[in-house]
């Protein structure tokens, strides 16, 4: 047979006929086994000797070629058996294999796994090919392969081998069950052909990273999804990735290990939820009840629960709780007043709730009504159409809830001191988690704390209203026309404290066209302080009728105050005589009045301060000054100028600056002072009295 003709250079034939695959990299497994090849002629002499044979048996090619293989490699006691087996292979063509003790060059014996087979050349001549590898090496690989196969096939861990193009090469039964796709349907398909959800973009990118860098990613991605074997339950899977290489470092692909960590994931979620709930309670304790206002407390409750706990929250109280004059019915429909509504995002579910301030009637079959009538919380984990109709106030509201996708609801009573004040309504729509018993316990705790704060607020508001009503009833009406004086006055209760103080003012007409001006402050607050103020005002009016000078009036008031239990007061008492334009002033521990003369800067009067009323045994001094027409005298209590953040001297300077020219209308001056000097949250009430001297023409006396 003639030798085949070599194709001309550059014809491209070699490239066109080249088998697929990378032939430049031999198999790592064959190299690891180190398979030795020896070719014998029909007489048993060595005619071919591979380098691996030299490594395995110790003889070089020069030493082995031409030698009888039996004498070279077999102990003498085995010659007969080997020669017989060789003859059998050559005669029948049947191959033989097994483990045989080979004598090496150094005289040692090495167990070798042999495969012998007959070969035929083109001349009809027979040869024997012997392939051998070290038995211990081969058995170790077999043992490792068996162990690997058994572990992978029986392991609960899902295992997949993917090539460098991320096509599946092998899949174990566990991963087959996780994916719900037979193993054979994986093979040859890309990773994302099997796992199409966008959540698997991250593991795909991680695989490419591992293929490129060789750095394993262990437990790096957690995917939460349903599995075909358990469609009603979400499972969590942890993914670890390793690059696969052969013994020469060639990249073969990537190993994908998938572990079902559902129990661990659920435990972590439960721990996280517990921490979140504890944090929510702690947050509620700090943020709910910062003021003694019913509406503000309701808003704080709503702000704490949204969006961390619910998508939409409504806080409603029974109208009878807010309006003391409206009796609370024991059965039937319930009349609610909405205090607060808050939503985590724009939603029609918020429109289904009543806006703050609105009074709405809920029929007896509504869950809100049932909640306040029984005093028990109501949990609707998975709400359907029938549930929504009982959650909403009317059919229109139920339609809004359905369109918003509301799927879970809780109604929790606002109970305090044995009384149900209202209810807290919580809904979830965008949040897919249904409310559960743990959520109900958290909502009940928050509602209970808020209810106590709401009850405190309404109690204090009731006391405040009573005290303010009492105090205003004790203050004078607008004074009648006074000889030679224009007068304006204001009383303003405290804005932050929920008990009024004992500030008062009075304008008392006296004989001889004279007028007494009084401003005082009973130290304390509440109904008792208002009552003490009323007694002092009555006493002041009685002493003024006795034609006493200011110092004597204060001495009598001092004795009166000392008989009041645990009360002291400050007071400034002024009498004005328009005939001579003369003022007489005495001070009992009060802030000094301001004198505003036309064309001059306002100034604080330098008066003997005196001691507060109720100290006892101290005399008071009169100070006399003149008032020209247009001059003003400003009397006030400390609530106008004292704050917790600024020095009193700075505040008094601000008062003088605001008084400005003396010609401004007195009513406007009162309003300007209160607007500019009072601050939100001031903790004291204010009494303000401004008197302006005007031209006086005494009426002629009738004979």
C-alpha positions as CSV (number, residue, x, y, z in Angstrom):
1,X,0.0,0.0,0.0
2,X,1.5,3.3,-1.1
3,X,2.0,6.1,1.5
4,X,-0.8,8.7,1.5
5,X,0.1,12.0,-0.3
6,X,0.6,15.0,2.1
7,X,-1.7,17.9,1.2
8,X,0.0,21.0,-0.1
9,X,1.0,23.6,2.4
10,X,-1.6,26.3,3.1
11,X,-4.4,24.3,1.5
12,X,-6.5,24.5,4.7
13,X,-7.1,20.7,4.6
14,X,-5.6,20.1,8.1
15,X,-7.8,22.7,9.7
16,X,-10.9,21.5,7.8
17,X,-10.4,17.8,8.8
18,X,-9.1,18.5,12.4
19,X,-11.3,16.7,14.9
20,X,-13.3,18.9,17.3
21,X,-11.8,19.6,20.7
22,X,-8.6,20.9,22.1
23,X,-6.0,18.3,21.1
24,X,-3.1,20.3,22.6
25,X,-4.2,19.3,26.1
26,X,-4.0,15.5,26.9
27,X,-6.4,14.0,29.4
28,X,-5.4,14.6,33.0
29,X,-6.8,11.2,34.1
30,X,-4.5,9.3,31.7
31,X,-1.5,11.2,32.9
32,X,-2.5,10.5,36.5
33,X,-2.7,6.8,35.8
34,X,0.6,6.8,33.9
35,X,-0.5,3.9,31.6
36,X,2.5,1.9,30.3
37,X,2.4,0.4,26.8
38,X,4.6,-2.6,25.8
39,X,4.4,-4.4,22.4
40,X,5.6,-8.0,22.1
41,X,6.1,-10.0,18.9
42,X,4.8,-13.5,18.4
43,X,7.8,-14.9,20.2
44,X,7.3,-12.8,23.3
45,X,10.1,-10.4,22.7
46,X,9.8,-6.6,23.4
47,X,9.6,-4.6,20.2
48,X,8.0,-1.4,21.5
49,X,8.6,0.2,24.9
50,X,6.9,3.5,26.1
51,X,8.4,6.1,28.4
52,X,5.6,5.2,30.9
53,X,6.8,1.6,30.9
54,X,10.2,2.9,31.9
55,X,8.7,4.9,34.7
56,X,6.5,2.0,35.9
57,X,9.0,-0.9,35.6
58,X,12.4,0.8,35.8
59,X,14.0,-0.5,32.6
60,X,15.0,1.9,29.8
61,X,14.0,1.2,26.2
62,X,17.6,0.2,25.4
63,X,17.5,-2.3,28.2
64,X,14.1,-3.7,27.4
65,X,13.9,-3.9,23.6
66,X,14.6,-7.4,22.2
67,X,14.3,-9.1,25.5
68,X,11.8,-11.8,26.4
69,X,9.2,-10.0,28.4
70,X,8.7,-13.0,30.8
71,X,12.3,-13.2,31.7
72,X,12.5,-9.4,32.0
73,X,9.4,-8.7,34.1
74,X,8.2,-12.0,35.7
75,X,9.5,-13.9,38.6
76,X,10.8,-17.3,37.7
77,X,8.1,-19.2,39.6
78,X,5.5,-17.5,37.4
79,X,7.1,-18.1,34.0
80,X,5.0,-21.2,33.1
81,X,1.7,-19.5,33.9
82,X,2.6,-16.3,32.0
83,X,3.9,-18.2,28.9
84,X,0.7,-20.3,28.9
85,X,-1.5,-17.2,29.2
86,X,0.5,-15.4,26.4
87,X,0.1,-18.4,24.1
88,X,-3.7,-18.4,24.8
89,X,-4.1,-14.8,23.9
90,X,-2.0,-15.2,20.7
91,X,-3.9,-18.3,19.6
92,X,-7.5,-17.3,20.5
93,X,-7.3,-13.5,20.3
94,X,-9.1,-13.3,23.6
95,X,-7.9,-10.5,25.8
96,X,-6.8,-11.0,29.4
97,X,-6.7,-8.6,32.3
98,X,-6.0,-8.6,36.0
99,X,-3.6,-7.7,38.7
100,X,-0.2,-9.3,38.4
101,X,3.0,-9.0,40.5
102,X,5.7,-7.5,38.2
103,X,9.4,-7.7,38.9
104,X,10.9,-4.3,38.5
105,X,14.5,-3.5,37.6
106,X,15.5,-2.9,41.2
107,X,14.3,-6.4,42.2
108,X,11.1,-5.2,43.9
109,X,7.7,-6.5,43.1
110,X,4.9,-4.1,42.1
111,X,1.3,-5.1,41.7
112,X,0.3,-3.9,38.2
113,X,-3.2,-3.8,36.7
114,X,-2.7,-5.4,33.2
115,X,-4.7,-5.5,30.0
116,X,-3.3,-7.8,27.3
117,X,-4.7,-8.1,23.8
118,X,-3.7,-9.4,20.4
119,X,-2.9,-7.0,17.5
120,X,-2.7,-7.8,13.8
121,X,-0.6,-5.7,11.4
122,X,-1.1,-5.2,7.6
123,X,1.2,-8.1,6.8
124,X,-0.9,-10.6,8.8
125,X,1.5,-10.8,11.7
126,X,0.3,-11.0,15.3
127,X,1.6,-8.9,18.2
128,X,0.6,-8.7,21.8
129,X,-0.1,-5.3,23.4
130,X,0.3,-5.0,27.2
131,X,-1.2,-2.0,29.0
132,X,-0.4,-1.6,32.6
133,X,-0.8,0.9,35.5
134,X,0.1,0.8,39.2
135,X,-2.6,-1.1,41.0
136,X,-2.6,1.0,44.1
137,X,-3.0,4.2,42.0
138,X,-5.9,2.7,40.0
139,X,-7.7,1.2,43.0
140,X,-7.4,4.6,44.8
141,X,-9.0,6.3,41.8
142,X,-11.7,3.6,41.7
143,X,-12.4,4.0,45.4
144,X,-12.6,7.8,45.1
145,X,-14.8,7.6,42.1
146,X,-17.1,5.1,43.8
147,X,-17.3,7.2,47.0
148,X,-17.9,10.4,44.9
149,X,-20.6,8.7,42.9
150,X,-22.3,7.3,46.0
151,X,-22.1,10.6,47.9
152,X,-23.4,12.7,45.0
153,X,-26.2,10.3,44.2
154,X,-27.4,10.0,47.8
155,X,-26.6,13.4,49.1
156,X,-29.5,15.8,50.0
157,X,-27.3,18.6,48.6
158,X,-28.1,19.4,45.0
159,X,-25.0,19.1,42.8
160,X,-24.5,20.1,39.2
161,X,-21.5,20.2,36.9
162,X,-21.5,22.8,34.2
163,X,-19.0,23.4,31.5
164,X,-17.2,26.6,30.8
165,X,-20.2,27.8,28.7
166,X,-22.5,27.1,31.7
167,X,-24.1,24.1,30.0
168,X,-25.2,21.3,32.3
169,X,-22.9,18.2,32.1
170,X,-24.1,16.3,35.2
171,X,-27.0,16.6,37.7
172,X,-27.5,14.6,40.8
173,X,-31.0,13.3,42.0
174,X,-31.3,15.9,44.7
175,X,-31.0,18.8,42.3
176,X,-33.3,17.0,39.9
177,X,-36.0,17.0,42.6
178,X,-35.3,20.7,43.5
179,X,-35.7,21.8,39.9
180,X,-38.6,19.4,39.2
181,X,-36.9,18.6,35.9
182,X,-35.4,15.2,34.9
183,X,-31.6,15.0,34.9
184,X,-31.5,14.1,31.2
185,X,-33.4,17.3,30.3
186,X,-30.7,19.3,32.0
187,X,-27.8,17.9,30.0
188,X,-26.5,20.2,27.3
189,X,-28.8,23.1,28.2
190,X,-27.7,26.5,29.6
191,X,-28.1,27.3,33.2
192,X,-30.7,30.0,32.5
193,X,-32.6,27.8,30.2
194,X,-33.5,25.7,33.2
195,X,-33.7,28.5,35.7
196,X,-35.4,31.4,33.9
197,X,-36.4,33.6,36.8
198,X,-34.5,36.9,37.0
199,X,-33.5,36.0,40.6
200,X,-30.9,33.6,39.0
201,X,-29.1,36.4,37.2
202,X,-26.9,36.8,40.3
203,X,-25.8,33.2,40.5
204,X,-25.1,33.2,36.8
205,X,-22.8,36.2,37.2
206,X,-21.2,34.5,40.2
207,X,-20.5,31.4,38.1
208,X,-18.7,33.5,35.4
209,X,-16.7,35.2,38.2
210,X,-15.6,31.8,39.6
211,X,-14.6,30.5,36.2
212,X,-12.5,33.6,35.6
213,X,-10.9,33.9,39.1
214,X,-10.9,30.4,40.4
215,X,-11.9,31.8,43.8
216,X,-14.8,29.7,45.3
217,X,-18.0,31.4,46.4
218,X,-19.3,29.6,49.5
219,X,-22.9,30.2,50.7
220,X,-22.9,33.5,48.8
221,X,-26.4,33.5,47.3
222,X,-29.7,32.6,48.9
223,X,-32.7,32.1,46.6
224,X,-36.2,31.9,48.1
225,X,-38.7,30.1,45.8
226,X,-41.3,27.4,45.6
227,X,-40.3,23.9,44.6
228,X,-42.4,21.4,42.5
229,X,-42.2,18.8,45.3
230,X,-43.7,21.3,47.8
231,X,-45.6,23.9,45.9
232,X,-47.4,25.4,48.9
233,X,-44.2,26.2,50.8
234,X,-41.4,28.7,50.1
235,X,-38.0,27.1,50.3
236,X,-34.6,28.9,50.7
237,X,-31.6,27.5,48.9
238,X,-28.0,28.5,49.5
239,X,-25.6,28.3,46.5
240,X,-21.9,27.6,46.6
241,X,-19.6,27.6,43.5
242,X,-16.2,26.0,42.8
243,X,-14.1,26.0,39.7
244,X,-13.2,22.5,38.3
245,X,-9.7,21.9,36.9
246,X,-7.8,18.9,35.7
247,X,-4.3,17.8,37.0
248,X,-2.7,20.2,34.5
249,X,-4.7,23.2,35.7
250,X,-7.0,23.3,32.6
251,X,-10.5,24.7,33.5
252,X,-13.2,22.2,33.0
253,X,-16.2,24.0,34.3
254,X,-17.9,24.9,37.5
255,X,-19.5,22.8,40.3
256,X,-22.8,24.2,41.6
257,X,-23.8,23.0,45.1
258,X,-27.3,23.9,46.2
259,X,-28.3,23.4,49.9
260,X,-31.9,23.6,51.2
261,X,-31.5,26.0,54.1
262,X,-35.2,26.6,54.6
263,X,-35.1,25.9,58.3
264,X,-32.1,28.1,58.9
265,X,-33.6,30.8,56.7
266,X,-36.9,30.6,58.6
267,X,-35.1,30.8,61.9
268,X,-33.2,33.8,60.8
269,X,-36.4,35.4,59.5
270,X,-38.1,34.7,62.9
271,X,-35.2,36.2,64.8
272,X,-35.3,39.2,62.5
273,X,-39.0,39.6,63.0
274,X,-38.7,39.2,66.8
275,X,-36.1,41.9,66.8
276,X,-38.2,44.1,64.5
277,X,-41.2,43.7,66.8
278,X,-39.2,44.4,69.9
279,X,-37.8,47.5,68.2
280,X,-41.3,48.5,67.2
281,X,-42.5,48.3,70.8
282,X,-39.4,50.2,72.0
283,X,-40.0,52.8,69.3
284,X,-43.7,53.1,70.3
285,X,-42.7,53.5,74.0
286,X,-40.5,56.5,73.1
287,X,-42.7,58.1,70.4
288,X,-46.3,57.6,71.6
289,X,-47.6,60.0,74.2
290,X,-45.1,62.8,73.9
291,X,-47.8,65.3,74.5
292,X,-51.2,65.4,76.3
293,X,-53.1,66.0,73.1
294,X,-55.6,63.3,72.0
295,X,-55.1,63.9,68.2
296,X,-51.3,64.1,68.5
297,X,-51.2,60.8,70.4
298,X,-53.3,59.2,67.7
299,X,-51.0,60.5,65.0
300,X,-47.9,59.2,66.8
301,X,-49.5,55.7,67.0
302,X,-50.1,55.8,63.3
303,X,-46.6,57.0,62.5
304,X,-45.0,54.2,64.6
305,X,-46.9,51.5,62.8
306,X,-46.5,52.7,59.2
307,X,-44.7,51.5,57.1
308,X,-42.8,49.0,59.4
309,X,-45.9,47.1,60.5
310,X,-48.8,47.9,58.2
311,X,-49.5,49.6,54.9
312,X,-52.5,51.6,56.1
313,X,-53.5,52.5,59.7
314,X,-56.5,54.3,61.1
315,X,-57.1,55.4,64.6
316,X,-60.7,56.1,65.6
317,X,-62.3,56.8,69.0
318,X,-65.9,56.6,70.1
319,X,-67.4,60.0,69.7
320,X,-68.7,59.8,73.3
321,X,-65.0,59.7,74.5
322,X,-64.3,63.1,72.9
323,X,-67.7,64.7,73.5
324,X,-68.5,64.2,77.2
325,X,-72.0,65.4,76.7
326,X,-72.8,62.6,74.2
327,X,-73.9,59.4,75.9
328,X,-72.2,56.2,74.8
329,X,-74.8,53.6,73.6
330,X,-74.3,50.1,74.9
331,X,-75.4,48.2,71.8
332,X,-76.2,48.6,68.1
333,X,-74.2,50.8,65.8
334,X,-71.2,52.7,67.0
335,X,-70.4,56.4,66.3
336,X,-66.7,56.9,65.7
337,X,-64.6,60.1,65.4
338,X,-61.5,59.6,63.1
339,X,-58.3,60.9,64.7
340,X,-55.5,59.8,62.4
341,X,-55.0,58.0,59.1
342,X,-51.6,57.1,57.6
343,X,-50.6,55.1,54.5
344,X,-47.2,53.9,53.5
345,X,-47.8,54.9,49.9
346,X,-50.7,56.4,47.9
347,X,-53.5,53.9,47.9
348,X,-57.3,53.7,47.7
349,X,-57.2,51.9,51.0
350,X,-56.5,55.2,52.7
351,X,-59.5,56.8,51.0
352,X,-61.6,54.0,52.4
353,X,-60.8,55.2,55.9
354,X,-62.6,58.3,57.4
355,X,-60.4,61.4,57.3
356,X,-59.4,62.9,60.7
357,X,-62.2,64.9,62.3
358,X,-65.0,63.1,60.6
359,X,-67.7,61.4,62.6
360,X,-69.0,58.2,61.1
361,X,-71.6,55.6,62.0
362,X,-70.6,51.9,61.8
363,X,-73.3,49.4,61.8
364,X,-73.4,46.6,64.5
365,X,-72.1,43.9,62.1
366,X,-68.9,45.8,61.2
367,X,-65.7,44.5,62.7
368,X,-64.8,47.9,64.2
369,X,-68.1,47.9,66.1
370,X,-67.7,44.4,67.3
371,X,-64.2,45.2,68.4
372,X,-65.2,48.1,70.7
373,X,-68.4,46.3,71.9
374,X,-66.5,43.1,73.0
375,X,-63.2,44.8,73.9
376,X,-61.4,42.0,72.0
377,X,-59.0,42.2,69.0
378,X,-60.0,40.8,65.7
379,X,-57.6,39.1,63.3
380,X,-58.4,38.5,59.6
381,X,-55.2,36.9,58.2
382,X,-56.6,36.4,54.7
383,X,-59.4,38.7,53.9
384,X,-61.9,37.8,51.1
385,X,-64.8,39.9,49.7
386,X,-67.1,39.1,52.6
387,X,-64.5,40.2,55.1
388,X,-63.9,43.4,53.3
389,X,-67.6,44.3,53.4
390,X,-67.4,43.9,57.2
391,X,-64.1,45.8,57.5
392,X,-65.3,48.8,55.6
393,X,-67.9,51.3,56.8
394,X,-70.0,51.0,53.6
395,X,-70.1,49.3,50.2
396,X,-68.1,52.1,48.5
397,X,-65.3,51.8,51.1
398,X,-65.3,48.0,50.6
399,X,-64.8,48.5,46.8
400,X,-61.9,50.8,47.5
401,X,-60.3,48.2,49.8
402,X,-60.7,45.5,47.2
403,X,-59.2,47.7,44.4
404,X,-56.3,48.5,46.7
405,X,-55.6,44.7,47.1
406,X,-56.1,44.6,50.9
407,X,-55.6,41.0,51.9
408,X,-55.1,41.1,55.7
409,X,-56.6,43.1,58.5
410,X,-56.6,43.6,62.3
411,X,-58.9,45.6,64.6
412,X,-57.4,46.2,68.0
413,X,-59.4,47.9,70.8
414,X,-58.0,51.0,72.5
415,X,-58.6,50.1,76.1
416,X,-57.5,51.9,79.2
417,X,-58.6,51.6,82.8
418,X,-61.4,49.3,82.0
419,X,-62.9,51.5,79.3
420,X,-62.7,50.9,75.5
421,X,-62.0,54.3,73.9
422,X,-61.9,53.3,70.3
423,X,-60.0,51.0,67.9
424,X,-56.8,50.7,65.9
425,X,-57.3,49.4,62.3
426,X,-54.4,48.0,60.4
427,X,-54.3,46.7,56.8
428,X,-51.8,45.1,54.5
429,X,-52.1,45.3,50.7
430,X,-48.7,45.7,49.1
431,X,-46.9,43.9,51.9
432,X,-47.5,40.2,51.0
433,X,-47.2,38.9,54.5
434,X,-50.5,38.1,56.2
435,X,-51.0,39.3,59.8
436,X,-50.5,36.5,62.3
437,X,-51.0,36.0,66.1
438,X,-47.5,37.5,66.8
439,X,-48.5,40.6,64.9
440,X,-51.8,40.8,66.8
441,X,-49.9,40.7,70.1
442,X,-47.6,43.5,69.0
443,X,-50.6,45.6,67.8
444,X,-52.4,45.0,71.1
445,X,-49.3,46.1,73.1
446,X,-49.0,49.3,71.0
447,X,-52.7,50.0,71.2
448,X,-52.7,49.5,74.9
449,X,-49.9,52.0,75.5
450,X,-51.5,54.5,73.1
451,X,-54.9,54.1,74.8
452,X,-53.5,55.0,78.2
453,X,-51.9,58.1,76.7
454,X,-55.2,59.0,75.0
455,X,-57.1,58.5,78.2
456,X,-54.5,60.7,80.1
457,X,-54.8,63.3,77.4
458,X,-58.6,63.5,77.5
459,X,-58.6,63.5,81.3
460,X,-56.1,66.4,81.4
461,X,-58.1,68.2,78.7
462,X,-61.2,67.8,80.8
463,X,-59.5,69.2,83.9
464,X,-57.9,72.0,81.8
465,X,-61.3,72.9,80.3
466,X,-62.8,73.1,83.7
467,X,-60.0,75.1,85.2
468,X,-59.9,77.5,82.2
469,X,-63.7,77.9,82.3
470,X,-63.4,78.7,86.0
471,X,-60.6,81.1,85.5
472,X,-62.2,83.0,82.6
473,X,-65.4,83.2,84.7
474,X,-63.4,84.9,87.5
475,X,-61.7,87.4,85.2
476,X,-63.4,90.7,84.6
477,X,-65.5,91.5,81.6
478,X,-64.5,94.3,79.3
479,X,-64.3,97.3,81.6
480,X,-66.7,100.2,81.2
481,X,-65.6,103.6,80.1
482,X,-63.0,104.8,82.5
483,X,-62.3,108.5,83.3
484,X,-59.0,109.5,81.7
485,X,-57.9,106.0,80.7
486,X,-58.1,103.7,77.7
487,X,-57.5,100.0,78.7
488,X,-56.9,96.8,76.7
489,X,-56.4,93.3,78.2
490,X,-55.7,89.7,77.3
491,X,-55.6,86.4,79.1
492,X,-54.0,83.4,77.3
493,X,-53.7,80.0,78.9
494,X,-50.6,77.9,78.7
495,X,-50.0,76.2,75.3
496,X,-48.1,73.1,76.3
497,X,-49.2,72.5,79.9
498,X,-52.6,71.0,80.2
499,X,-53.5,72.8,83.4
500,X,-54.1,76.5,83.4
501,X,-52.3,78.7,85.9
502,X,-53.4,81.4,88.4
503,X,-52.7,84.5,86.4
504,X,-55.3,87.3,86.6
505,X,-55.9,91.0,85.9
506,X,-58.5,93.4,87.1
507,X,-59.7,97.0,86.4
508,X,-61.6,98.5,89.3
509,X,-63.4,101.9,89.1
510,X,-62.9,103.9,92.3
511,X,-64.5,107.0,93.8
512,X,-63.3,110.3,92.6
513,X,-62.8,109.2,89.0
514,X,-59.9,107.1,90.0
515,X,-59.1,103.6,88.6
516,X,-57.3,100.7,90.1
517,X,-55.2,98.4,87.8
518,X,-54.2,95.0,89.1
519,X,-52.1,92.1,87.6
520,X,-51.2,89.1,89.7
521,X,-50.0,85.5,89.5
522,X,-50.8,82.7,91.9
523,X,-48.0,80.2,91.8
524,X,-49.3,76.8,90.8
525,X,-51.7,75.4,88.3
526,X,-55.0,73.7,87.9
527,X,-58.4,74.3,89.5
528,X,-57.0,74.9,92.9
529,X,-54.8,77.7,91.6
530,X,-57.7,79.2,89.7
531,X,-59.8,79.1,92.9
532,X,-57.1,80.8,94.9
533,X,-56.8,83.4,92.2
534,X,-60.6,84.0,92.5
535,X,-60.4,84.5,96.2
536,X,-57.5,87.0,95.8
537,X,-59.4,88.9,93.1
538,X,-62.4,89.1,95.3
539,X,-60.3,90.3,98.3
540,X,-58.6,92.9,96.1
541,X,-61.9,94.3,95.0
542,X,-63.1,94.5,98.6
543,X,-59.9,96.2,99.8
544,X,-60.0,98.7,96.9
545,X,-63.4,99.9,98.0
546,X,-61.9,100.8,101.3
547,X,-60.0,103.7,99.7
548,X,-56.7,102.3,100.8
549,X,-53.4,103.1,99.0
550,X,-51.7,100.4,97.0
551,X,-49.2,99.5,99.8
552,X,-52.0,99.0,102.3
553,X,-54.0,96.9,99.8
554,X,-51.0,94.6,99.3
555,X,-50.6,94.2,103.1
556,X,-54.1,93.1,103.5
557,X,-53.7,90.7,100.5
558,X,-50.6,89.3,102.1
559,X,-52.5,88.3,105.2
560,X,-55.3,86.9,103.0
561,X,-52.8,84.8,101.0
562,X,-51.0,83.5,104.0
563,X,-54.3,81.9,105.1
564,X,-54.5,80.0,101.7
565,X,-52.9,76.5,102.0
566,X,-49.5,76.3,100.3
567,X,-50.0,79.2,97.9
568,X,-48.1,82.4,97.4
569,X,-48.7,85.0,94.7
570,X,-47.0,88.0,93.1
571,X,-49.0,91.2,92.4
572,X,-48.6,94.8,91.2
573,X,-51.3,97.2,92.2
574,X,-51.8,100.6,90.6
575,X,-54.2,103.5,91.2
576,X,-54.6,106.3,88.7
577,X,-56.1,109.7,89.4
578,X,-56.9,111.5,86.2
579,X,-57.4,114.9,87.9
580,X,-53.7,115.2,88.5
581,X,-52.4,112.6,86.1
582,X,-50.8,110.8,89.0
583,X,-50.1,107.0,89.4
584,X,-49.4,105.3,92.7
585,X,-47.8,101.8,92.4
586,X,-46.9,99.1,94.9
587,X,-45.2,95.8,94.0
588,X,-45.3,92.4,95.7
589,X,-42.5,90.4,94.0
590,X,-43.9,90.9,90.5
591,X,-42.1,91.9,87.3
592,X,-41.8,95.6,86.9
593,X,-44.4,97.4,84.7
594,X,-43.2,99.2,81.5
595,X,-43.7,102.9,81.1
596,X,-44.1,104.1,77.5
597,X,-44.0,107.9,77.1
598,X,-44.6,109.6,73.8
599,X,-41.4,110.4,72.1
600,X,-39.2,108.4,74.4
601,X,-38.0,104.8,74.5
602,X,-40.0,102.4,76.7
603,X,-38.5,101.6,80.1
604,X,-39.0,99.3,83.0
605,X,-40.1,101.1,86.1
606,X,-37.5,101.0,88.9
607,X,-39.8,100.0,91.8
608,X,-39.1,98.4,95.2
609,X,-39.6,94.7,94.3
610,X,-41.2,93.7,97.6
611,X,-41.9,90.1,98.6
612,X,-44.6,87.8,97.2
613,X,-48.0,87.7,98.9
614,X,-48.3,85.0,101.5
615,X,-44.8,85.3,103.0
616,X,-46.2,87.5,105.8
617,X,-45.0,90.2,108.0
618,X,-43.4,92.4,105.3
619,X,-44.3,96.0,104.5
620,X,-44.8,97.3,101.0
621,X,-43.8,100.7,99.5
622,X,-45.7,103.1,97.3
623,X,-44.1,104.7,94.3
624,X,-45.7,107.8,92.6
625,X,-45.2,108.9,89.0
626,X,-47.1,111.1,86.6
627,X,-48.8,110.1,83.4
628,X,-49.3,112.6,80.6
629,X,-51.9,112.1,78.0
630,X,-50.7,109.4,75.5
631,X,-48.4,107.7,78.1
632,X,-48.9,104.0,78.6
633,X,-48.4,101.7,81.5
634,X,-48.0,98.0,80.6
635,X,-48.6,95.4,83.3
636,X,-48.0,91.7,82.6
637,X,-47.3,88.3,84.2
638,X,-44.1,86.3,83.8
639,X,-45.6,84.0,81.2
640,X,-45.2,86.7,78.6
641,X,-41.4,87.0,78.9
642,X,-40.0,84.0,80.7
643,X,-38.8,81.0,78.6
644,X,-36.6,78.0,79.3
645,X,-34.2,78.8,76.5
646,X,-33.5,82.6,76.8
647,X,-32.3,84.8,79.7
648,X,-35.0,87.0,81.3
649,X,-33.0,90.2,80.6
650,X,-33.0,89.3,76.9
651,X,-36.7,88.7,76.9
652,X,-37.4,92.0,78.7
653,X,-35.4,93.8,76.1
654,X,-37.5,92.2,73.4
655,X,-40.6,93.4,75.2
656,X,-39.4,97.0,75.3
657,X,-38.4,96.8,71.6
658,X,-41.9,95.6,70.6
659,X,-43.7,98.3,72.5
660,X,-42.2,101.0,70.3
661,X,-44.2,104.2,69.8
662,X,-46.9,105.0,72.2
663,X,-49.5,105.9,69.7
664,X,-50.3,102.4,68.3
665,X,-53.9,101.1,69.1
666,X,-53.9,99.2,72.4
667,X,-55.7,96.2,71.0
668,X,-53.1,95.8,68.2
669,X,-50.3,96.2,70.8
670,X,-51.7,93.4,72.9
671,X,-52.0,91.1,69.9
672,X,-48.5,92.0,68.7
673,X,-46.9,91.2,72.1
674,X,-48.6,87.8,72.4
675,X,-47.8,86.9,68.8
676,X,-44.1,87.8,68.9
677,X,-43.3,86.8,72.5
678,X,-45.3,83.7,72.9
679,X,-43.8,80.5,71.5
680,X,-45.3,77.1,70.8
681,X,-45.2,74.9,73.8
682,X,-44.9,77.7,76.4
683,X,-45.6,76.3,79.8
684,X,-47.2,79.2,81.5
685,X,-50.3,81.3,81.1
686,X,-50.3,85.1,80.5
687,X,-52.2,88.1,81.8
688,X,-51.6,91.3,80.0
689,X,-53.1,94.8,80.8
690,X,-52.2,98.0,79.0
691,X,-53.6,101.4,80.1
692,X,-53.1,104.7,78.2
693,X,-53.7,108.1,79.8
694,X,-56.0,110.4,77.8
695,X,-57.2,113.9,78.2
696,X,-59.7,114.2,81.0
697,X,-62.4,116.7,81.3
698,X,-64.2,116.3,84.7
699,X,-68.0,116.4,84.4
700,X,-69.5,119.5,86.1
701,X,-71.0,118.8,89.4
702,X,-74.7,119.4,89.8
703,X,-75.6,121.7,92.7
